[in-house]
């Protein structure tokens, strides 16, 4: 089976790009009778797996440029990509994220991955204007109209797609995600200590880590507001917030977060923004942490949770969306809208050594359930159902 794959998000360092790169690499490694062609808007900067074919459409503006939110991919570029996709002559065309969807005017069966329905749940937190939301709705409806089947990354997202977007459940396939190679149990204490020292984290600091974006639905401000209560019970607690702080992502709230961190004199010295760090350094930071904290109002999957658990680090997570499904017994859940609930979950973890040891063991075991090979296996089944639905 010849599968064409939209690769316009390939160089994006955010979740969609990482998902696409990891999944394609796992698919290519399986060698199960599939032939893959990646369709790029521009020549890729990141390497492509051996044996995977590449076609470059030659669009004027890349998807990476458009993803900043300050620019948009024009109609001419979408037409260029549409024509190139049609000319591949593939048996199936796959969009790893409907974020980068463009219509293809051919009879080729299409499988579209919708990772979550967060834009539909929280439009006021996701889009700066109603026009942005309206355009998103148009693209989503067009993607659903053209898709023979829909792929997603968790049962929670599948239920949302069915209930909110009104896609019949039997048209939805579910895959999973997995940690990247850098994330695993690290027993080299010197490596961990060196990484903590680079970020001015003292030996006695009990580290909580947030990893991810800074859009408003990520709810990081609520976590920052919980720190004074956490510090009152555990003065050695420290929060490291990992992610891009340049403020050039689509409608993020970095300025609001930095102002919130500075608001409380006691907490301000115990909260730091690391900026972006590479996977190896992040794994070392997580390995030296008491817990990863994910206060998001909703997630479609929650890959940082799997990455942390692979390092043996428990997860304190929101009880919404896919996070309970992913975290399981590898952490504690809280109500993300209640600052006190966030604080109490952290205080409980920090004050009960036996509980933390149990959660560390559970986290390591649970992380083994999530692999990219398993993801590829499930996606191959979705390919077959899309081409031969009966």
Secondary structure, 3 states (H helix, E strand, C coil): CEEEEECCCCCCCCHHHHHHHHHHHHHHHHCCCCEEEEEECCCCCCCCCCCCEEEECCCCCCHHHHCCCCCCCCHHHHHHHHHHHHHCCCCEEEECCHHHCCCCCCCCEEEEECCCCHHHHCHHHHCCCHHHHHHHHHHHHHHHHHCCEEEECCHHHHHHHHHHCCCCHHHEEECCCCCCCCCCCCCCHHHHHHHHHHCCCCCCCEEEEEECCCEHHHCHHHHHHHHHHHHHHCCCEEEEEECCCCCCCCCECHHHHHHHHHHCHHHHCCEEEEECCCHHHHHHHHHCCCEEEECCCCCCCCHHHHHHHHCCCEEEEECCCCHHHHHHHHEEEECCCCHHHHHHHHHHHHHCHHHHHHHHHHHHHHHCCCCHHHHHHHHHHHHHHHHCCC
